[in-house]
């Protein structure tokens, strides 16, 4: 509900990446001359909603080994090859993008599409 209150109408964003960027969950870019440099998250937008998404992702990362769904397998693979904090922010980013898709299209959560 805090996400819906913060975002409002999801149609104002053209994509899930734009919504995640407005929440500060995408990497800051400092690119020049065709060389892309992705830095840490931008931390722009609503800090409370961003912290809720990150804490939810941290809880999912902790409980993922007990589950066998595609999203849990994805986060386990990601956390095995990157730092746990990076994996948490990636999961929060994915959650924000899924929330955008559900708000934009007026659908419910579809687990089969979550890890795609």
N, C-alpha and C positions, 0 to 999 in steps of 0.2 A: 504494500500500500504506500510506503514511503517513496518507492520508485515511481509509482503512478502519479503521486502528488508532485514530485519533482519534475518529471518529464512532461506530464500533461498529455497532450495529444501527440502520439508517436508519428503522425503523418508530417510533422514539421521537420523530421529527419529523413533524408533520402535513403539512408542505409543504416544498418545496425552499427557499422563502424563510426558513423557520425554521432550516433547516440552515445556509444562507448567513449568516444573522444570528448564529448561534452561533459561526461562524468569524470574524465581524467584517467581513464583506464587503458589508453593506447600509448604506445611509445612516442615520445617527443622526437621530431625529426630535425636534423641539422644537415641538410643535403646541399651539395653544390657540385657542379661540373659532372653530373651523372653518377656521382658517388653517394650512395645512400648511407647515412649514419643514423641509426636508431638508438636513442638514449633511453633513460628510464621513463616511467610513466609521468605524464605531464602534471598531475595533481591539480588540474583545473576543474571547476564545477563543484558540485555539492559534496563536501567532505564527509558528511554523515551518510549519505547514500552509498558513496564509494566504500566507506568503512564497513557498512552492512554487507555489501557484496563481497568484499575481501574476507570478512569473518565467516560468511556463509561458505565461501570457497575453501577456507581453511578447515572448517568442520567437515566438508565433503572429502577433502584430501585425507583427513584422519580416519574417516569411516569407509573410504573406497575399497580397501583390501577385503572387506567383508561382503562386498557386492560383486555381481557378475554382469552388470549391464554395460553397454557400450561406452557410456560416458565415464563410468568408474574405471574401466580398462584404459580409456584415453588419458585420464588424469594420472593414473599409476605409471603409464609409459612415459608421460611427460616429466613427472617428478623424478623418475629414475635417471633421466639424462640432464636435468637442470636443477637449480637450487629450489628448495621448497617454496620460498617466497615468490620466485618467478612463476612457479606452477600455480600458486594461489592467485596471483594477479591475472594469469592467463585464464584460469577458470572463472574469475569474476568478470573478465572481459567477455568470455563466451556466454555467461549468464545474462549479461546486459544485452548482448546481441540476440539471444533467444527471447528475452523479454520484449525487445523491440519488435521482433517478428510476430509474437503473440498479440501485442497491442495493435500493431499495424494491420494485421489480417483478421483480428478478432477471433483467434483460435485458442484452443487449450494446449497445454503442454503435451508434446508428442515425443515420448522417449526414443522411438525408432529414428527420429530425425536429429536428436540432440548431439550425437557424436559425429555427424556427417561433416 
